[in-house]
């Protein structure tokens, strides 16, 4: 498969990336490779509110794959079949995310740029394809979420010292708080948020 684009986000490393797309109202830009900067290829896309992104786990490649993985949400000890998870360690290191399409910007130097919200991708992640999200076919309110069903109850209430956030814009403050509320720590580690954790998050969002 050919890489058609890369995404620009505020996440320069894996730490702090939202666990799934749509959990955090963050901003990102999809910049296409030169050969795919053809305006006609995007005709009609502005009519859709959301898109699917097919992308590469570029920082989680392995030569060998395992039929089972240890999901952090289960404490890192229980093994689950790899195809029953969204683990990056798969036979093919491919990810799938649904994001909100805020707008399409047509530029002279970089061609069409997709401004998106809710991405769970690291800065520079390679993208293989984009497709429109179809509400009539892609939405299943009655769907069952397996071992992830308890996630809605896991959201944290976050309190921070106002002085720590005084030097960053309010919109970025809200984004950091959203990321922290979904607890980016590995579930199998007894790790407390410290001042160094907060500073690390702040540096990532600059």
C-alpha positions in Angstrom: 0.0 0.0 0.0 1.1 3.5 -0.7 1.3 6.2 2.0 -1.0 9.0 0.7 -0.7 11.5 3.6 0.6 12.2 7.1 -1.2 13.8 10.0 0.0 16.7 12.1 -1.1 16.5 15.8 0.1 17.8 19.2 1.4 14.3 20.2 5.1 14.0 19.4 5.3 10.7 21.3 3.0 7.8 22.3 2.6 9.0 25.9 -0.7 11.0 26.3 -2.3 10.0 23.0 -6.1 9.4 23.5 -6.9 5.7 23.9 -9.4 5.9 21.0 -10.5 8.4 18.4 -13.3 10.8 19.4 -12.5 10.8 23.1 -10.7 14.1 23.1 -11.7 17.2 21.1 -8.2 17.9 19.7 -7.1 19.4 16.4 -5.1 17.8 13.6 -4.2 18.4 10.0 -3.9 15.8 7.3 -1.2 16.8 4.8 -1.2 14.8 1.6 1.8 13.6 -0.4 2.5 15.6 -3.6 1.1 13.1 -6.0 -2.2 13.0 -4.1 -2.7 16.8 -3.9 -5.4 16.7 -6.6 -8.4 18.9 -5.7 -10.7 16.7 -7.8 -10.0 13.7 -5.6 -11.8 15.6 -2.7 -14.8 16.7 -4.6 -17.9 16.1 -2.4 -16.0 15.2 0.7 -17.0 18.5 2.3 -20.6 17.2 2.5 -19.6 14.7 5.2 -19.2 15.5 8.8 -16.9 12.6 9.7 -14.3 10.4 8.0 -12.5 7.1 8.6 -8.7 7.1 8.5 -6.8 4.0 7.7 -3.3 4.4 9.1 0.0 2.7 10.0 1.2 1.9 13.6 4.6 3.3 12.5 6.0 3.2 16.0 4.8 -0.3 16.9 6.2 -2.5 14.1 7.4 -6.0 14.9 8.8 -8.7 12.7 6.8 -11.4 14.5 3.2 -11.3 15.7 1.5 -13.1 18.6 -2.0 -14.6 18.5 -2.7 -13.2 21.9 -2.0 -9.8 23.6 -2.3 -8.4 27.1 -4.7 -5.4 26.9 -3.6 -2.7 29.4 -7.3 -2.2 30.3 -7.4 -5.7 31.8 -4.4 -5.0 34.0 -1.8 -6.3 31.6 -2.0 -9.9 32.9 -5.0 -11.4 31.1 -4.4 -12.5 27.5 -7.0 -11.8 24.8 -6.9 -12.8 21.1 -5.2 -10.1 19.0 -8.2 -9.9 16.7 -10.5 -9.1 19.7 -8.4 -6.0 20.5 -7.1 -2.9 18.9 -3.6 -3.6 19.9 -0.9 -2.2 17.5 1.0 -5.5 17.6 -0.9 -7.2 14.8 0.0 -9.3 11.7 -0.4 -6.0 9.8 0.3 -2.8 11.7 -2.8 -1.0 10.6 -5.1 1.3 12.6 -8.6 2.6 11.9 -10.0 5.8 13.4 -13.1 7.9 12.9 -12.6 11.7 13.2 -14.7 14.8 12.7 -13.9 16.6 9.4 -13.9 20.3 10.4 -13.0 21.7 7.0 -11.0 21.3 3.8 -8.5 24.0 3.2 -7.2 24.4 -0.4 -3.6 25.8 -0.3 -1.1 26.6 -3.1 1.9 25.0 -1.4 0.4 21.9 0.2 -2.7 21.3 -1.8 -5.9 20.2 0.0 -5.5 20.0 3.8 -8.1 18.2 6.0 -8.7 19.8 9.3 -9.9 17.1 11.7 -10.9 16.8 15.3 -10.7 13.8 17.7 -7.7 11.9 16.2 -5.8 9.4 18.3 -2.7 9.5 16.2 0.9 10.6 16.9 2.3 13.5 15.0 3.6 12.3 11.6 1.6 9.1 11.5 1.5 7.7 7.9 -2.0 7.5 6.4 -3.0 4.9 3.8 -6.6 6.0 3.0 -9.6 8.1 4.0 -13.2 7.2 3.5 -16.4 9.0 4.4 -18.3 7.9 7.5 -21.8 6.8 6.7 -24.3 7.2 9.6 -26.9 4.8 8.1 -24.4 2.0 7.7 -21.5 2.7 10.2 -23.6 3.4 13.4 -24.9 0.5 15.5 -26.3 1.9 18.9 -27.1 -1.7 20.0 -23.5 -2.9 19.6 -21.8 -4.7 22.5 -18.3 -3.6 23.5 -16.9 -6.8 25.0 -14.3 -6.3 27.8 -14.4 -2.5 27.1 -18.0 -2.0 28.4 -16.8 -0.6 31.7 -14.8 2.2 30.1 -17.6 4.8 30.5 -17.3 4.4 34.3 -13.5 4.8 34.3 -13.3 8.5 33.6 -11.2 10.5 36.1 -12.0 13.8 37.8 -8.9 15.9 37.2 -7.8 18.8 39.5 -4.7 20.9 38.7 -2.8 23.8 40.2 -3.9 26.9 38.2 -0.3 28.2 38.2 0.8 25.1 36.2 -1.5 26.1 33.4 -1.2 29.9 33.4 1.3 30.0 30.5 -0.8 28.0 28.0 -4.0 28.9 26.1 -7.3 27.9 27.6 -8.3 25.7 24.7 -5.1 23.7 25.1 -5.7 23.5 28.9 -9.1 21.8 28.1 -7.5 19.4 25.8 -4.9 18.3 28.4 -7.6 17.9 31.0 -9.6 15.7 28.6 -6.6 13.5 27.9 -5.9 13.1 31.6 -9.5 12.4 32.4 -9.3 9.2 30.2 -6.2 8.2 32.2 -3.2 7.7 29.8 -1.4 5.6 32.4 -0.9 1.9 31.7 -3.5 0.0 33.8 -1.0 -2.6 35.0 1.2 0.0 36.7 0.4 1.7 40.0 1.6 5.2 38.8 0.5 8.5 40.3 0.3 11.7 38.3 3.2 13.9 39.5 4.4 17.3 38.6 6.8 15.7 36.1 3.9 14.0 34.4 2.0 17.3 34.1 5.1 19.0 32.7 5.5 16.2 30.2 1.9 16.6 29.0 2.4 20.4 28.8 5.6 20.1 26.7 3.8 17.7 24.3 1.0 20.3 23.7 3.3 23.2 22.9 
